[in-house]
Amino acid sequence: MTKWTGYWMVSHKTMLLALFLFFLLHLSLCHGNKDVSPMKFTHLLYNTTIFENPAPRTYIETPIKMGIELINPLWNIKFNIVSGDDEEFFQAEALKVGDFAFLRIKTRVSFSASINREVQDMYALTVEATESTFDLKTKTKVTVQVLDTNDLKPLFYPASYHVVISEDSPLQRSVATVSATDADLGSNAEFYYLFTTHSHPFTVDPFTGTVSLSKKLNHTRNEKYDLTVLAEDRTKKISGIQKFGNMARVVVNVQKTNKTHPVITPTPKPAISSDGKVTINVHVEPGIKPVQSLHITEGDVDKFFDIIPLGVQGSDFQIISTKKICWSQIPHGLNLSLQANDNSFPSLLSPIMQVYIPPVHYMPLTFLEDTYIVALSEFSPPKTHVVKLSIMPESYNVTYSIKANPDSTKFKINSKNGMIITKDYFDFETKRWYEFDAIVNNGEAKTHIVVEIIDENDNTPQFMKNLYQVTLDENSPVGSSILKVGATDKDLGKNALVTYSIANSNPVPFAIDPFTGIISTSEHLDYELMKRQYHLRIWASDSGSPFSQVSECPVTITLNNINDNVPLFERIDCNTTIPIDLPIGHTIVQLSAIDLDELEELKYVIESGNEHDMFTTDSLGVIKLNKPIPPYSNAFNLKIIATDGKHKSEASIVRITVTNTGDEPTFHCQETGIFQQVTDKLIKSIKPILTNQEEEAFSDKYITNRYSPKFNLSIPGSIELVEDYPLNTTIVQLKANFFLKSDFLNDTVRLDWY
């Protein structure tokens, strides 16, 4: 019983203490700044969602908890929507769970079905929390995004269509295009077009709504079709709800037409000139309507022919060959299918007329290709093979030549076999393609050559500056950006993709972003204990193949000394004795301090113990007697500091004991050894500077490809072979060596027949 009584008393006292503290808190709030409330929402803005057309008492959804932390268990909080809900669709309520008052927002009973995304898709609610015990208030914003549901059917506009179509219209002809829209979003707005019945000669494209003819029409059998097109919601159909859509009416009237069509007469006869040009004159007898055009429906796969209308009436046409026909590849001649159409709607077509063109046994010279397109590396040296031209029919008595123009000066052709080779070097960055013509027998045949130069990695990245210099304050935060270097490459694509790196062999307290070239600090920098100037070797490398090109640029970074060190005394805790008759101006003790910054002169100040100005100190830390020592004085305790104007040292205590007249002054101080420590650190910090002087110099001798391979001088200048020398047999072995290298590059030349 005593145990429980004691527990109740302790709990009772704890509760009283809590109530007292809450009373003080409330009192401080009443007398303090009333604009600052300790009651706050967890966020100033909450983003929530709710589907349109919700049921009554549907709560909005939120990815995070909304409400207020109950830092005071006596708080009684209520939530109210004070703005943003003019129609009063929503209602706020509070739910207290433990030490948290949850804000919950739900739809009201009577108006929830009126929440329609198509009318309003966003509500910005202002919710106010009120606390009745301490009269506290706070507000937050709640945005309610109304999400789409598939609640609308597709809607046709217009809802009815009337068209007239001729009974002889061709199959697959477009009759009409119906159009519907759905105001929903995303997949909820997708729908199909389809007919409600299929007992008619029409089809509808389910995606475009285009109604097309699928069977032949007959005006006598049926002169009118009344079609119903349904726009059916795709999502509803997948979910099993049939016929959820809207309908449009399409009325098709079939028009009776006259069957008289144009006729090609008489049978055309081809004419072939001595140079192989084919001409065919065609006459078309019109029907009830004038002739509109003539077409080759079959037989001209290679597009050898063009059709030219003759005369004003348009009943006569001429078919001519516009390209050279290779009759050796068409030994049986050509069969052309001709068909004419008139200008009625829809057009009437003539019966197809077959025209036979016999093969021509004499063929003029022609190149195998009208245009040769060749790719050539910019590394190609002179005498590189470009392309071998061919003519047909094959003839051994031809002479090839190149028509002179500015582009042809870098090429020459073998007049006997048509092989084109280079005469000069190429540079992709200067000129990217060359075009010129080649002919045989002074123009009997002509072809066009296009040489496209392929970019190679022949350019080194170039820095925008030859030297970068920058200063940096010591103690800059690690990761601070210092400067940005930049380099460009004249090549193309990967050959011009530049990345950056630091090439110093010894560690440096800096890093570089490989893609942006931004140099930043990677370590804490100290002017007093580190190198005061850094020389970085920055490499810019491209991503080309077969090897990467690299250039180097020096970057000098100089540290700025800032006032970041506290002065340190060399002597502390001094005990001195002086006779009572010590003369004015006599030195008692010297306290010197060291400031590693070396920026400002130190000033020594007696902070306490010198109330009567008995002592003075100078810029060297020398403490002297300033006034005669009063009789009966026993001792003085001076508290002295050294300051550089920004920082001040810890105080050094000087205890002065007054002795008898005529005694010799004495002093004893504790040596801190700070001067030796600083000296050792400085020697250690500058040691890398003294031992690694090679890092100060800039050199790219290891990254520049300066030397070309050299062929061995023992290789013969000419070789004689017998005419029956075996194929795939070694003729000569070539050897080349690199500068200052002992390895060899070996290759074998073989004899090949063409």
Secondary structure, DSSP 8 states (H G I E B T S, - for coil): -HHHHHHHHHHHHHHHHHHHHHHHHHHHHHHS-TT--S--BS-SEEEEEEESS--TT-B-B-SS--EEE-SSTT--EEEEEEES-TT--EEEEEEEETTEEEEEEEE-TTTGGG--TTT--EEEEEEEEEETTTTEEEEEEEEEEEE--S----EESSSEEEEEEETT--TT-EEEE--EE--S-GGGG-EEEEES---SSEEE-TTT-EEEE-S---TTT-SEEEEEEEEEEHHHHHTT-TT-EEEEEEEEEEE-------EE-S---EEE-TTS-EEEEEEEE--SS-EEEEEEEES-TT--EEEEEESSSS-EEEEEE-S---GGG-TT-EEEEEEEEESSSS--B---EEEEE---S----EES-SEEEEEEETT--TT-EEEE--EES--SS--EEE---GGGGGEEE-TTT-EEEE-S---TTT--EEEEEEEETTTTEEEEEEEEEE--S----EESSS-EEEEEETT--TT-EEEE--EE-SS-GGGG-EEEEE--SS--SEEE-TTT-EEEE-S---TTTS-SEEEEEEEEEE--SSS--EEEEEEEEEEE--S----EESEEEEEEEEETT--TT-EEEE--EE-TT-SS--EEEEEES-TT--EEE-TT-EEEE-S---TT--EEEEEEEEE-SS-B---EEEEEEEE-TT---EEEEEE--HHHHHHHHHHHHHHHHHH-GGGGS---TTT------EE-TTS-S-----TT--TT-EEEEEEEE-TT---EEEEEEE----
